[in-house]
Every structure is written in structure tokens, then in C-alpha cells.
Amino acid sequence: MLRSQTVITIRDLVAQGQSIRAIADATGLARNTVRKYLRGTPEAAPRPIRGSKLDPFTDQIRRWIHEDHLLNCPTMFDRLCAEGYTGSSSILRAFVTPLRPPRRGRRPVRRYETMPGEQMQIDWGEFLFEQDGRIQKLYGFTAILGYSRMRFVCFTKRCHTPTLIRGLMQACAYVEGLPQIVLADRMKSVLLHMDGNTPQWNPLWADFLTAIGVTPRVCRAYAPQTKGKVERTIRYVTESFWPGVRFRDLDDLNRHALAWCDRRNVAIHGTTHVKPVDRWVEEVLCPLPTGFAWERFALEDRRVTSDGFVSFDGVLYGLPARAQLTGQVVQVELRYQTLTMWAQSQVITQHPVHAVSGTQVLHPQQFTGVPPASTRQPAPAPLGHPIAAPPTPLRRALTEYDQMCGVVASEGAA
């Protein structure tokens, strides 16, 4: 089989009027070979199909794509390498590209950039998982620094204001500082409503940001691209981290999420073409507050039940009976996977956080000295006291009183 350049040379010489003998002498080929290629280029024999290092993993990749909806090749590559894949990422991308669903059309947008230390964008994402044959949901708090693109992700069971504040506190602790502005969506945990152009903030959210010296901002209505960096981060988490993730409980999931953030923050960012951790050193972040000005916003109020439990994230945590707090309000703090309960500025008890909802965590002294309900004396019932009705007065004629007194009335008396 001749190379394409040799075949082109033969055809050029024929076009110049050269004979077969002259062409054979010029190219060093046999005359029969020249005649064969002048009659028509012979069909090339099919090349043998060689095996690929990716072949043992193709079924797994298809499951990721069709079952877990994982389309991110860097994530696939990391998982395949952990399973023993030794090929290149380009082979993987060539295999995955035809399997991707068609992308919808997009409109161009103008990217908005901020100065170092100026802005952090935050938002929630919803993430589904299957447990015991049922689809359940978690919320993913996501934060990103606008300049460096340092990312932070953690997962929770709720997305109300106290949980949002704890998520922001964890994100600020992760990046080791406070931005000047926090940009969020128009959610009720942040913004109650707009009074004309004046925002009416959620009081708890406003108190927290005022105490730490951060300015709140919300994006324009129906314009999620206003906070496009965090929107893109949520999509990145949805497409890269979440598909097929395996976790034992919420704590284990957050450990995986933190490790994922560490890996992504040292990888080159697709927009800035710089590692986020390298840009992070240029961020001019304010120092984190210390003491009660910071810690008090991690507390939540909870009322103690009649049997001495406090409900938090769907789990009942017990209190010692000696505290005698039934029916009272206590403060609960979640920190480093430990739940601390406070009453009147005193620590009552601590519990390791349990991730399974619907469970009860008893305190060793929860029912010490507490009699069973069946032995308790019933409370005295209120009693009333009936009284006799007053006697009814008799009505008598005046003449009867005259007779009793011996008075005789004259006929002409008026």
C-alpha cells in the first residue's frame, strides 16, 4: 500500500505526459505497480481494531452517564484512576462526547468581575438521594469569593435563616476572613420584601451581618445571572460532585464535600486560568470576629418537651432531669459536629450530632429521680362552693301593720 504522497506524484507525472516506464524509473516502483495505481487506487484493507485501556471501564462510564447523570470528565477520570485506570483523559473525553445530550442554545452575557475581598456570593441548591427505596432531599449551601473563585459547599437538612447563618459562618471560616459584601438570592431567609427600592431584611439576617460588619445585597428579581458565579458553582456541584456520590450520613457527606472543595480550589479555574488558592492570597478579607459577637449567631432557641427532649434537625436530644427545664426555652449550638445546649448562659449538656432523623438520644440522667407517669398524683381539681339563695321578702298591706300596733285609722284620714 503506497503512501498518499507517492500516489499524488504518480498522477502528477501522468498529467505531465510521462510514460509508465519513465514514472517507474522516477519513483523506483515496478511498472505493474504504477499501472495498478493508474487504473484506480486499490481499496485499503481494514485496520485491525486495537484494544483501549478504557475498554474495561466503558460499562461503568455508561452507568454514570445514564443512571447518575454524570457528564463531567475530570470527575470520571479521578474515579477511574482510583479503580485502576492508567489511560489518558483524552481517551475518556473522546468516548464521553458522543454520549452527551444536546446542549440548549444560550445567549451571550457580559461577565461582572469584582475587586479582591469585595464580594462573596451564596445560594442554596437542592440535591436528591435514594434511601430505602424513597427519594429524599438535602440542601447544599454554596459560597464563592467573586475575585479568587474559592468555593465552599456544605449540606444540611434545612435552609431557614439560622442554618443559612451557620453556613455563611463556616464558609467565612474556610476562607479565613469576611468579605465586604454578601450577595444572595431574594429568599425569605434574607429578604422579607421590597418597600419600593428599600429592602426589608430578615431581622435575624440583618442583625448578624450588622454585627460582623458585612453589607447585605440581593440580586435583581428574575435575573439569576446577577450572581452567576455561585449559580455556576451549584451547577458544577450538581454535575461533578453529586452524581453517584456515596455517603453513610450527613457528616460523612460533608467530609466528602470539603475534600472536593480542597481539590477544586487547587485546580486551574476555567475562567481566570489561575488556581483559586493562588488568587485567594490576594483577597483583602477582614478578620473573623471573636467572642460572643461571633458565637451568639450560631445559637438557636428550642423549647424543652414535657419528657425532657429538645428537637434539632429531626432528632430528639435529652436533657438531665436535674436541670428542671421542662417547658422552658434553651439555646442550642451546633459546632464541630457537637450539639451544645445552653440555659441562662450555662452549658447544660452536649451530644454528638446524630444524622438519622426520627431518633431519640437519651441523656444518662434524663429520668433520674423522675417517677413514672402512672405513679404521679393527679393535680387537685378546682372546686366551686354553692351558696343558699337569699329569702324572698313578703309584701304586706299597711293596714296589717296598723292592726299590729293597735292604731285605728279614721275614715277621713288621707
LOLOPA-577970 format. One record per residue (C-alpha): x negated, y, z negated; residue number from 1; residue in one letter. Coordinates in steps of 0.1 Angstrom, whole numbers, plus 5000, padded with zeros to 4 digits. Layout:
BEGIN
+------+-------+------+-----+------+
: east : north :   up :  nr : rest :
+------+-------+------+-----+------+
:    X :     Y :    Z : NUM :    A :
...
+------+-------+------+-----+------+
This chain:
BEGIN
+------+-------+------+-----+------+
: east : north :   up :  nr : rest :
+------+-------+------+-----+------+
: 5000 :  5000 : 5000 :   1 :    M :
: 4984 :  5032 : 5012 :   2 :    L :
: 4985 :  5064 : 4992 :   3 :    R :
: 5008 :  5092 : 5004 :   4 :    S :
: 4979 :  5114 : 5014 :   5 :    Q :
: 4965 :  5087 : 5037 :   6 :    T :
: 4998 :  5082 : 5054 :   7 :    V :
: 5001 :  5120 : 5059 :   8 :    I :
: 4966 :  5120 : 5075 :   9 :    T :
: 4976 :  5093 : 5099 :  10 :    I :
: 5007 :  5112 : 5110 :  11 :    R :
: 4987 :  5144 : 5115 :  12 :    D :
: 4962 :  5126 : 5137 :  13 :    L :
: 4990 :  5112 : 5158 :  14 :    V :
: 5005 :  5146 : 5162 :  15 :    A :
: 4971 :  5158 : 5175 :  16 :    Q :
: 4972 :  5132 : 5202 :  17 :    G :
: 4947 :  5108 : 5187 :  18 :    Q :
: 4948 :  5071 : 5197 :  19 :    S :
: 4952 :  5042 : 5173 :  20 :    I :
: 4915 :  5033 : 5178 :  21 :    R :
: 4904 :  5069 : 5170 :  22 :    A :
: 4927 :  5071 : 5140 :  23 :    I :
: 4914 :  5037 : 5127 :  24 :    A :
: 4878 :  5049 : 5131 :  25 :    D :
: 4885 :  5083 : 5114 :  26 :    A :
: 4903 :  5067 : 5084 :  27 :    T :
: 4884 :  5035 : 5081 :  28 :    G :
: 4916 :  5015 : 5084 :  29 :    L :
: 4923 :  4985 : 5106 :  30 :    A :
: 4942 :  4992 : 5138 :  31 :    R :
: 4970 :  4968 : 5128 :  32 :    N :
: 4974 :  4988 : 5095 :  33 :    T :
: 4976 :  5021 : 5115 :  34 :    V :
: 5002 :  5005 : 5138 :  35 :    R :
: 5023 :  4993 : 5108 :  36 :    K :
: 5025 :  5028 : 5093 :  37 :    Y :
: 5033 :  5044 : 5126 :  38 :    L :
: 5063 :  5021 : 5131 :  39 :    R :
: 5076 :  5032 : 5097 :  40 :    G :
: 5064 :  5033 : 5061 :  41 :    T :
: 5069 :  4999 : 5046 :  42 :    P :
: 5091 :  4996 : 5015 :  43 :    E :
: 5072 :  4997 : 4983 :  44 :    A :
: 5075 :  4967 : 4961 :  45 :    A :
: 5094 :  4974 : 4929 :  46 :    P :
: 5070 :  4981 : 4900 :  47 :    R :
: 5073 :  4957 : 4871 :  48 :    P :
: 5092 :  4972 : 4841 :  49 :    I :
: 5068 :  4976 : 4812 :  50 :    R :
: 5080 :  4974 : 4776 :  51 :    G :
: 5081 :  5005 : 4754 :  52 :    S :
: 5072 :  5009 : 4718 :  53 :    K :
: 5107 :  5023 : 4713 :  54 :    L :
: 5124 :  4991 : 4725 :  55 :    D :
: 5128 :  4975 : 4691 :  56 :    P :
: 5145 :  5007 : 4678 :  57 :    F :
: 5169 :  5016 : 4706 :  58 :    T :
: 5199 :  4999 : 4689 :  59 :    D :
: 5192 :  5018 : 4657 :  60 :    Q :
: 5190 :  5051 : 4676 :  61 :    I :
: 5223 :  5044 : 4693 :  62 :    R :
: 5239 :  5038 : 4660 :  63 :    R :
: 5225 :  5071 : 4647 :  64 :    W :
: 5240 :  5089 : 4677 :  65 :    I :
: 5274 :  5072 : 4679 :  66 :    H :
: 5281 :  5064 : 4642 :  67 :    E :
: 5262 :  5091 : 4622 :  68 :    D :
: 5263 :  5117 : 4650 :  69 :    H :
: 5226 :  5123 : 4645 :  70 :    L :
: 5211 :  5141 : 4675 :  71 :    L :
: 5180 :  5158 : 4660 :  72 :    N :
: 5149 :  5141 : 4674 :  73 :    C :
: 5124 :  5153 : 4647 :  74 :    P :
: 5146 :  5137 : 4621 :  75 :    T :
: 5149 :  5105 : 4641 :  76 :    M :
: 5111 :  5105 : 4646 :  77 :    F :
: 5104 :  5108 : 4609 :  78 :    D :
: 5128 :  5079 : 4601 :  79 :    R :
: 5115 :  5057 : 4628 :  80 :    L :
: 5079 :  5063 : 4617 :  81 :    C :
: 5090 :  5052 : 4582 :  82 :    A :
: 5103 :  5020 : 4598 :  83 :    E :
: 5071 :  5013 : 4616 :  84 :    G :
: 5074 :  5031 : 4650 :  85 :    Y :
: 5040 :  5040 : 4664 :  86 :    T :
: 5050 :  5057 : 4697 :  87 :    G :
: 5052 :  5094 : 4705 :  88 :    S :
: 5081 :  5118 : 4700 :  89 :    S :
: 5083 :  5125 : 4738 :  90 :    S :
: 5094 :  5089 : 4745 :  91 :    I :
: 5121 :  5093 : 4719 :  92 :    L :
: 5133 :  5126 : 4734 :  93 :    R :
: 5134 :  5111 : 4769 :  94 :    A :
: 5156 :  5083 : 4755 :  95 :    F :
: 5179 :  5105 : 4735 :  96 :    V :
: 5185 :  5133 : 4761 :  97 :    T :
: 5209 :  5113 : 4784 :  98 :    P :
: 5229 :  5102 : 4753 :  99 :    L :
: 5236 :  5137 : 4741 : 100 :    R :
: 5272 :  5151 : 4745 : 101 :    P :
: 5275 :  5180 : 4770 : 102 :    P :
: 5270 :  5214 : 4753 : 103 :    R :
: 5296 :  5241 : 4754 : 104 :    R :
: 5290 :  5274 : 4771 : 105 :    G :
: 5276 :  5302 : 4750 : 106 :    R :
: 5275 :  5340 : 4752 : 107 :    R :
: 5242 :  5358 : 4746 : 108 :    P :
: 5239 :  5376 : 4713 : 109 :    V :
: 5214 :  5402 : 4700 : 110 :    R :
: 5193 :  5389 : 4671 : 111 :    R :
: 5192 :  5410 : 4640 : 112 :    Y :
: 5160 :  5410 : 4620 : 113 :    E :
: 5153 :  5423 : 4585 : 114 :    T :
: 5122 :  5435 : 4567 : 115 :    M :
: 5103 :  5413 : 4542 : 116 :    P :
: 5121 :  5409 : 4509 : 117 :    G :
: 5152 :  5428 : 4523 : 118 :    E :
: 5179 :  5401 : 4527 : 119 :    Q :
: 5190 :  5366 : 4517 : 120 :    M :
: 5220 :  5351 : 4535 : 121 :    Q :
: 5241 :  5325 : 4517 : 122 :    I :
: 5271 :  5303 : 4526 : 123 :    D :
: 5289 :  5271 : 4519 : 124 :    W :
: 5292 :  5240 : 4542 : 125 :    G :
: 5315 :  5210 : 4538 : 126 :    E :
: 5300 :  5175 : 4541 : 127 :    F :
: 5319 :  5143 : 4542 : 128 :    L :
: 5308 :  5109 : 4529 : 129 :    F :
: 5324 :  5075 : 4526 : 130 :    E :
: 5327 :  5057 : 4492 : 131 :    Q :
: 5348 :  5026 : 4486 : 132 :    D :
: 5364 :  5029 : 4519 : 133 :    G :
: 5376 :  5065 : 4513 : 134 :    R :
: 5364 :  5097 : 4529 : 135 :    I :
: 5353 :  5122 : 4502 : 136 :    Q :
: 5338 :  5157 : 4504 : 137 :    K :
: 5309 :  5176 : 4489 : 138 :    L :
: 5300 :  5213 : 4493 : 139 :    Y :
: 5265 :  5223 : 4504 : 140 :    G :
: 5252 :  5257 : 4491 : 141 :    F :
: 5227 :  5271 : 4516 : 142 :    T :
: 5204 :  5301 : 4514 : 143 :    A :
: 5178 :  5315 : 4537 : 144 :    I :
: 5155 :  5345 : 4535 : 145 :    L :
: 5160 :  5367 : 4565 : 146 :    G :
: 5123 :  5375 : 4572 : 147 :    Y :
: 5104 :  5343 : 4564 : 148 :    S :
: 5133 :  5318 : 4571 : 149 :    R :
: 5126 :  5300 : 4538 : 150 :    M :
: 5155 :  5276 : 4534 : 151 :    R :
: 5172 :  5262 : 4503 : 152 :    F :
: 5200 :  5236 : 4501 : 153 :    V :
: 5218 :  5220 : 4472 : 154 :    C :
: 5251 :  5201 : 4469 : 155 :    F :
: 5279 :  5205 : 4445 : 156 :    T :
: 5314 :  5192 : 4438 : 157 :    K :
: 5330 :  5227 : 4437 : 158 :    R :
: 5325 :  5260 : 4454 : 159 :    C :
: 5340 :  5285 : 4429 : 160 :    H :
: 5323 :  5316 : 4416 : 161 :    T :
: 5303 :  5301 : 4387 : 162 :    P :
: 5290 :  5273 : 4410 : 163 :    T :
: 5281 :  5300 : 4436 : 164 :    L :
: 5261 :  5319 : 4410 : 165 :    I :
: 5243 :  5288 : 4399 : 166 :    R :
: 5234 :  5280 : 4435 : 167 :    G :
: 5220 :  5315 : 4440 : 168 :    L :
: 5200 :  5313 : 4408 : 169 :    M :
: 5185 :  5280 : 4420 : 170 :    Q :
: 5177 :  5295 : 4454 : 171 :    A :
: 5160 :  5325 : 4439 : 172 :    C :
: 5140 :  5303 : 4415 : 173 :    A :
: 5130 :  5282 : 4446 : 174 :    Y :
: 5116 :  5312 : 4465 : 175 :    V :
: 5103 :  5327 : 4432 : 176 :    E :
: 5120 :  5361 : 4434 : 177 :    G :
: 5150 :  5382 : 4442 : 178 :    L :
: 5159 :  5399 : 4475 : 179 :    P :
: 5172 :  5434 : 4477 : 180 :    Q :
: 5205 :  5423 : 4494 : 181 :    I :
: 5226 :  5391 : 4494 : 182 :    V :
: 5248 :  5387 : 4524 : 183 :    L :
: 5277 :  5364 : 4521 : 184 :    A :
: 5310 :  5355 : 4538 : 185 :    D :
: 5343 :  5371 : 4528 : 186 :    R :
: 5352 :  5343 : 4504 : 187 :    M :
: 5373 :  5349 : 4473 : 188 :    K :
: 5344 :  5339 : 4450 : 189 :    S :
: 5326 :  5370 : 4464 : 190 :    V :
: 5352 :  5395 : 4477 : 191 :    L :
: 5388 :  5398 : 4465 : 192 :    L :
: 5400 :  5422 : 4492 : 193 :    H :
: 5391 :  5454 : 4510 : 194 :    M :
: 5407 :  5486 : 4499 : 195 :    D :
: 5402 :  5505 : 4532 : 196 :    G :
: 5364 :  5505 : 4536 : 197 :    N :
: 5358 :  5499 : 4499 : 198 :    T :
: 5352 :  5463 : 4489 : 199 :    P :
: 5369 :  5450 : 4457 : 200 :    Q :
: 5343 :  5425 : 4445 : 201 :    W :
: 5350 :  5394 : 4424 : 202 :    N :
: 5342 :  5407 : 4389 : 203 :    P :
: 5320 :  5378 : 4379 : 204 :    L :
: 5300 :  5380 : 4411 : 205 :    W :
: 5297 :  5418 : 4408 : 206 :    A :
: 5286 :  5416 : 4371 : 207 :    D :
: 5259 :  5390 : 4380 : 208 :    F :
: 5244 :  5409 : 4409 : 209 :    L :
: 5245 :  5442 : 4390 : 210 :    T :
: 5227 :  5426 : 4360 : 211 :    A :
: 5199 :  5413 : 4382 : 212 :    I :
: 5196 :  5444 : 4404 : 213 :    G :
: 5207 :  5429 : 4438 : 214 :    V :
: 5231 :  5446 : 4462 : 215 :    T :
: 5261 :  5425 : 4475 : 216 :    P :
: 5271 :  5426 : 4512 : 217 :    R :
: 5297 :  5407 : 4532 : 218 :    V :
: 5297 :  5401 : 4569 : 219 :    C :
: 5322 :  5416 : 4593 : 220 :    R :
: 5356 :  5399 : 4595 : 221 :    A :
: 5358 :  5372 : 4621 : 222 :    Y :
: 5321 :  5377 : 4630 : 223 :    A :
: 5301 :  5348 : 4616 : 224 :    P :
: 5271 :  5358 : 4638 : 225 :    Q :
: 5266 :  5386 : 4614 : 226 :    T :
: 5249 :  5361 : 4591 : 227 :    K :
: 5237 :  5339 : 4619 : 228 :    G :
: 5206 :  5327 : 4601 : 229 :    K :
: 5225 :  5309 : 4574 : 230 :    V :
: 5251 :  5297 : 4599 : 231 :    E :
: 5224 :  5281 : 4619 : 232 :    R :
: 5208 :  5266 : 4588 : 233 :    T :
: 5241 :  5250 : 4578 : 234 :    I :
: 5243 :  5235 : 4613 : 235 :    R :
: 5207 :  5224 : 4610 : 236 :    Y :
: 5215 :  5206 : 4577 : 237 :    V :
: 5246 :  5191 : 4593 : 238 :    T :
: 5228 :  5178 : 4623 : 239 :    E :
: 5193 :  5170 : 4608 : 240 :    S :
: 5197 :  5161 : 4572 : 241 :    F :
: 5232 :  5148 : 4566 : 242 :    W :
: 5238 :  5122 : 4593 : 243 :    P :
: 5232 :  5088 : 4578 : 244 :    G :
: 5217 :  5101 : 4545 : 245 :    V :
: 5217 :  5075 : 4517 : 246 :    R :
: 5221 :  5086 : 4481 : 247 :    F :
: 5231 :  5070 : 4448 : 248 :    R :
: 5247 :  5100 : 4432 : 249 :    D :
: 5247 :  5138 : 4433 : 250 :    L :
: 5214 :  5141 : 4415 : 251 :    D :
: 5197 :  5117 : 4440 : 252 :    D :
: 5212 :  5136 : 4469 : 253 :    L :
: 5198 :  5170 : 4456 : 254 :    N :
: 5164 :  5154 : 4452 : 255 :    R :
: 5165 :  5143 : 4489 : 256 :    H :
: 5177 :  5178 : 4499 : 257 :    A :
: 5149 :  5195 : 4480 : 258 :    L :
: 5123 :  5173 : 4496 : 259 :    A :
: 5139 :  5180 : 4530 : 260 :    W :
: 5136 :  5218 : 4524 : 261 :    C :
: 5099 :  5214 : 4514 : 262 :    D :
: 5092 :  5196 : 4547 : 263 :    R :
: 5111 :  5221 : 4569 : 264 :    R :
: 5096 :  5251 : 4552 : 265 :    N :
: 5061 :  5240 : 4562 : 266 :    V :
: 5071 :  5232 : 4598 : 267 :    A :
: 5068 :  5258 : 4625 : 268 :    I :
: 5101 :  5277 : 4629 : 269 :    H :
: 5116 :  5277 : 4664 : 270 :    G :
: 5123 :  5315 : 4664 : 271 :    T :
: 5094 :  5330 : 4646 : 272 :    T :
: 5069 :  5304 : 4658 : 273 :    H :
: 5053 :  5306 : 4623 : 274 :    V :
: 5057 :  5283 : 4593 : 275 :    K :
: 5083 :  5298 : 4569 : 276 :    P :
: 5059 :  5292 : 4540 : 277 :    V :
: 5033 :  5314 : 4557 : 278 :    D :
: 5057 :  5343 : 4562 : 279 :    R :
: 5070 :  5338 : 4526 : 280 :    W :
: 5038 :  5351 : 4512 : 281 :    V :
: 5046 :  5384 : 4530 : 282 :    E :
: 5080 :  5387 : 4513 : 283 :    E :
: 5082 :  5415 : 4488 : 284 :    V :
: 5106 :  5399 : 4463 : 285 :    L :
: 5115 :  5413 : 4430 : 286 :    C :
: 5105 :  5392 : 4399 : 287 :    P :
: 5131 :  5370 : 4384 : 288 :    L :
: 5148 :  5383 : 4352 : 289 :    P :
: 5141 :  5366 : 4319 : 290 :    T :
: 5160 :  5360 : 4288 : 291 :    G :
: 5197 :  5364 : 4282 : 292 :    F :
: 5202 :  5388 : 4312 : 293 :    A :
: 5195 :  5358 : 4335 : 294 :    W :
: 5206 :  5328 : 4315 : 295 :    E :
: 5241 :  5341 : 4305 : 296 :    R :
: 5254 :  5338 : 4340 : 297 :    F :
: 5247 :  5301 : 4340 : 298 :    A :
: 5274 :  5296 : 4313 : 299 :    L :
: 5310 :  5287 : 4319 : 300 :    E :
: 5339 :  5288 : 4294 : 301 :    D :
: 5356 :  5255 : 4287 : 302 :    R :
: 5384 :  5246 : 4262 : 303 :    R :
: 5379 :  5216 : 4240 : 304 :    V :
: 5407 :  5190 : 4243 : 305 :    T :
: 5426 :  5175 : 4214 : 306 :    S :
: 5404 :  5145 : 4213 : 307 :    D :
: 5371 :  5164 : 4214 : 308 :    G :
: 5361 :  5164 : 4250 : 309 :    F :
: 5350 :  5191 : 4274 : 310 :    V :
: 5357 :  5187 : 4312 : 311 :    S :
: 5330 :  5196 : 4336 : 312 :    F :
: 5328 :  5186 : 4373 : 313 :    D :
: 5354 :  5159 : 4367 : 314 :    G :
: 5336 :  5143 : 4338 : 315 :    V :
: 5346 :  5145 : 4301 : 316 :    L :
: 5318 :  5151 : 4277 : 317 :    Y :
: 5323 :  5146 : 4240 : 318 :    G :
: 5315 :  5169 : 4211 : 319 :    L :
: 5306 :  5159 : 4175 : 320 :    P :
: 5336 :  5158 : 4151 : 321 :    A :
: 5318 :  5179 : 4125 : 322 :    R :
: 5319 :  5209 : 4149 : 323 :    A :
: 5357 :  5211 : 4145 : 324 :    Q :
: 5361 :  5228 : 4178 : 325 :    L :
: 5394 :  5212 : 4190 : 326 :    T :
: 5414 :  5237 : 4210 : 327 :    G :
: 5387 :  5263 : 4209 : 328 :    Q :
: 5366 :  5277 : 4238 : 329 :    V :
: 5330 :  5268 : 4242 : 330 :    V :
: 5303 :  5277 : 4267 : 331 :    Q :
: 5288 :  5251 : 4290 : 332 :    V :
: 5254 :  5255 : 4307 : 333 :    E :
: 5241 :  5232 : 4335 : 334 :    L :
: 5203 :  5233 : 4338 : 335 :    R :
: 5178 :  5207 : 4349 : 336 :    Y :
: 5205 :  5180 : 4350 : 337 :    Q :
: 5213 :  5186 : 4314 : 338 :    T :
: 5246 :  5199 : 4302 : 339 :    L :
: 5243 :  5221 : 4271 : 340 :    T :
: 5273 :  5232 : 4250 : 341 :    M :
: 5273 :  5264 : 4230 : 342 :    W :
: 5297 :  5278 : 4204 : 343 :    A :
: 5291 :  5311 : 4186 : 344 :    Q :
: 5256 :  5314 : 4201 : 345 :    S :
: 5247 :  5280 : 4186 : 346 :    Q :
: 5239 :  5248 : 4206 : 347 :    V :
: 5264 :  5221 : 4197 : 348 :    I :
: 5252 :  5192 : 4218 : 349 :    T :
: 5236 :  5182 : 4250 : 350 :    Q :
: 5244 :  5155 : 4276 : 351 :    H :
: 5226 :  5142 : 4307 : 352 :    P :
: 5247 :  5150 : 4337 : 353 :    V :
: 5269 :  5122 : 4350 : 354 :    H :
: 5277 :  5123 : 4387 : 355 :    A :
: 5307 :  5099 : 4387 : 356 :    V :
: 5339 :  5118 : 4384 : 357 :    S :
: 5367 :  5104 : 4361 : 358 :    G :
: 5343 :  5090 : 4335 : 359 :    T :
: 5341 :  5098 : 4297 : 360 :    Q :
: 5308 :  5104 : 4280 : 361 :    V :
: 5312 :  5099 : 4242 : 362 :    L :
: 5292 :  5117 : 4216 : 363 :    H :
: 5278 :  5093 : 4189 : 364 :    P :
: 5295 :  5113 : 4162 : 365 :    Q :
: 5326 :  5122 : 4182 : 366 :    Q :
: 5351 :  5104 : 4159 : 367 :    F :
: 5330 :  5102 : 4127 : 368 :    T :
: 5354 :  5108 : 4098 : 369 :    G :
: 5384 :  5112 : 4122 : 370 :    V :
: 5413 :  5089 : 4111 : 371 :    P :
: 5433 :  5071 : 4138 : 372 :    P :
: 5463 :  5090 : 4151 : 373 :    A :
: 5486 :  5062 : 4137 : 374 :    S :
: 5474 :  5069 : 4101 : 375 :    T :
: 5479 :  5106 : 4101 : 376 :    R :
: 5507 :  5121 : 4081 : 377 :    Q :
: 5532 :  5139 : 4101 : 378 :    P :
: 5532 :  5177 : 4096 : 379 :    A :
: 5561 :  5189 : 4074 : 380 :    P :
: 5591 :  5198 : 4095 : 381 :    A :
: 5606 :  5233 : 4090 : 382 :    P :
: 5636 :  5233 : 4067 : 383 :    L :
: 5666 :  5256 : 4065 : 384 :    G :
: 5688 :  5265 : 4035 : 385 :    H :
: 5726 :  5268 : 4039 : 386 :    P :
: 5744 :  5291 : 4015 : 387 :    I :
: 5781 :  5293 : 4004 : 388 :    A :
: 5804 :  5317 : 4023 : 389 :    A :
: 5814 :  5348 : 4002 : 390 :    P :
: 5850 :  5347 : 3988 : 391 :    P :
: 5878 :  5364 : 4008 : 392 :    T :
: 5893 :  5395 : 3990 : 393 :    P :
: 5931 :  5394 : 3982 : 394 :    L :
: 5953 :  5423 : 3993 : 395 :    R :
: 5980 :  5432 : 3967 : 396 :    R :
: 6007 :  5459 : 3967 : 397 :    A :
: 6002 :  5489 : 3944 : 398 :    L :
: 6035 :  5481 : 3925 : 399 :    T :
: 6019 :  5449 : 3912 : 400 :    E :
: 5991 :  5470 : 3896 : 401 :    Y :
: 6017 :  5493 : 3881 : 402 :    D :
: 6035 :  5464 : 3865 : 403 :    Q :
: 6003 :  5451 : 3851 : 404 :    M :
: 5996 :  5484 : 3835 : 405 :    C :
: 6032 :  5490 : 3823 : 406 :    G :
: 6038 :  5520 : 3844 : 407 :    V :
: 6073 :  5527 : 3857 : 408 :    V :
: 6074 :  5547 : 3888 : 409 :    A :
: 6101 :  5574 : 3891 : 410 :    S :
: 6124 :  5575 : 3920 : 411 :    E :
: 6114 :  5610 : 3931 : 412 :    G :
: 6076 :  5603 : 3929 : 413 :    A :
: 6059 :  5609 : 3961 : 414 :    A :
+------+-------+------+-----+------+
